[in-house]
Amino acid sequence: MDAGGITEAFLQQAPACSWVLDARYRFVRVFGPVAPLFGSRANLIEDRTLDEVCAPHGARAWKNRVDRCLEGERLALRERQSTAGYTATYYVSLFPLMWEEERAAAGLALEVTPWSTAEQALRHTVLGSLRAREFERNTMAKFLHDRVGQNLSATGLHLDLLRMDLETVSPESGARIGEIQQLLESMMEEVREFSYELNPAMVERAGLRTALDRLIGKVRGRYTGAVRLIFDPSIKIAPQYASAMYQIAQEAVSNALQHSGCSLIEIAVKSSRTGPSLEVRDNGCGFDPADVLGGRRGLGLLTMEHFAAQAGLDIVVESHRDQGTVVRVSASEGERS
C-alpha cells in the first residue's frame, strides 16, 4: 500500500483530530472530527481562516494561541464544548511546526471526557470542603457578633457608669477608665470588622453597594493602582444574589491583585437582560482559561463557581494574554429576578 495513502487514511479516521494553521490564521490541512472544536467538518474549514470559521471571541483566543506557537511555545489546553446537552472535554496540544522555510502552528485534540471522572470527584470533594468552611465562618461570625460583641458593649456600659461614679470622688481613676473605654471601643470595632468579613449574610443587611464600597476602601489601602466602582443606583438585587456577587467580587479582586500585575481594577453592577449582573475587570497580563500549564484555574475560580452555582448565577471568565481579564456574573435564564 502507498505510504502516503495510509498516512492520509490514518489521520482522517483516527479518533483524534489534527490541523495546521499558517501565520495568516488559515487552516492549511485539517484531519479528523474537528466539528466539536471549530463548528464545521474538516473539509469545510480547510483553506478558511479562523475569523471565517469561529465566533469573534473564539477566533481571538485561537489566534492568540497561534501567535504563541509561532514564537516557539508549546501549549497544553483543556477545552469544554457543549452540544445538544452533552458537554465534552478535549485535551488539546499545540506546537510550532517547521518545514522548509515555512512556520506554522499545529494542533492535536482528543476527547478525554471519560478520563475526567476522577477530576470531577476531586472537584466535589473541594466543594464539600468549601461548604464546610463556609459553615464554620458563619458560626464564628455569629459567635463574635452575638457573644463577644454584645459582652464588650455591656462591659463598656458598666465602665461608663463606673467612670461617672468616680468623676467627683477620684478624677484620676475616671480618666484611666476613659482610656480603658477607648481601647475597648477599638477592640469592638475590630470584632465588628472581622465578623463582617466572615459572614456573607452581613451583605444582605448592609446592601451590596455598601459592602463593595468597604471592599474598595480596603483595596485602596494596599494597592498602588486605580480601583473604581460603577453601581447602577436604580437596580434592585435579591439578597441571595447580593451575597454571592460580593463573594465573587472579593475573590476576583484578590486574583487580580495577586496574579495580573494590573494598574486598574473596575467593578460594575448593572442590569442585564436576565436581571442584575456583576463585572470585575482588570487591565493586567491576562491568561488563557483553557491553558492547563500556564492558566490559573485554581481554588479561586472554583470558589467563584461555587458561590455562583449556589445562588443560581451564571459566571463567565474572559481573558487573553496581555489583554486583561473580565469576570462576568449574571442571573441565569431560569432565575430571573
ABEGO torsion letter per residue (X at the ends): XBAAAAAAAAAAABABBBBBBBAAGBBABBBEBAAAAAGBBAAAABGBBAAAABBAAAAAAAAAAAAAAAAGBBBBBBBBBBBGGBBBBBBBBBBBBBBEABBBBBBBBBBAAAAAAAAAAAAAAAAAAAAAAAAAAAAAAAAAAAAAAAAAAAAAAAAAAAAAAAAAABAAAAAAAAAAAAAAAAAAAAAAAAAAAABAAAAAAAEAAAAAAAAAAAAAAABABBBBBBBBAABBBBAAAAAAAAAAAAAAAAAAAAAAGBABBBBBBBBBAAEBBBBBBBABAEBBAABAAABABBAAAAAAAAAAAAAGBBBBBBBBBGAEBBBBBBBBAAABX
